[in-house]
Amino acid sequence: MNRIVSLVPSITELLCDLGLAEQIVGRTGFCIHPREVVRRIPKVGGTKSVNVEKVRALAPTHVIVNVDENEKPTADAIAQFVPHLVVTHPLGPLDNLRLYRQIGAAFAREREAEALCARFQSAYDEVAAMRFPRRRVLYLVWKKPWMTVSRNTYISRMLALFGMQTVPAASKVRYPRLKDIRGGRFDLVLLPSEPYPFRERDLRAVAAISARPAALIDGEMTSWYGGRAIRGLAYLAEFSARLAKSSPPGAA
């Protein structure tokens, strides 16, 4: 039987969706879904603070990493002893189809992967047929320093499906730092629940600093791929509809 260590939270959940939970022998502390399943699986650190020796001790046959979430030196170190290093890098919603098939093929779950593809495609087609108000959004992922996302990230492309264009429009880095968020050319600030855990207390502060409305958003629904992306499509459709009622584009 395969012995899988997953260093990617959304892919840990995807493995479970594909019926591979019993083959997972290690995870990060951020791999929290499905909760009742992952509780029994040993932790090997965080996504960016992996304990390589703990991974080695688990004698995995496969370790799954992600270009954005895990550090390259960590992946290189693990590659020295693990038989199979599975590298993932979804960059947009439709990349979920390739991801399902990649993981399904790696662990002989092709039929389950195709079933998941069909579910995702149906949800995607439904969203693609809808019309959403266009608005410019500043999507913050950190504070001290303020950090946002560029348009060549999974998050930005997911939001774009729902009429939400992230700023800045162009950036040399994928997650740019911002010196200031005052008076920018955007309609709304979005505060996700991860990686920085923005909460209600941050709403007023950010709205006051930016002089723009601010809203909390579920970060798992915007940034997690895998099976959760299907729920993300439905969540964001509903989220965009609520925004249209409460804050029309350009109302700020």
Buried (B, 14 or more C-beta within 10 A) or exposed (E): EBBBBBBBBBBBBBBBBBEBBEBBBBBBEBBBBEEEBBEEBEBBBBBEEBBBEBBBEBEBBBBBBBEBBBBEEBBEBBBEEBEEBBEBEBBBBBBBBEBBBBBBEBBEBEEBBBBBBEBBBEBBEEBEEEEBBEBBBBBBBBBEEBBBBBBEBBBBBBBBBBBBBBBBEEBEEBBBEBEEBEEBEBBBBBBBBBBBEBEEEBBEEBBEBBEBBBBBBBBBBBBBBBBBBBBBBEBBBEBBBEBBEEBEBEEB
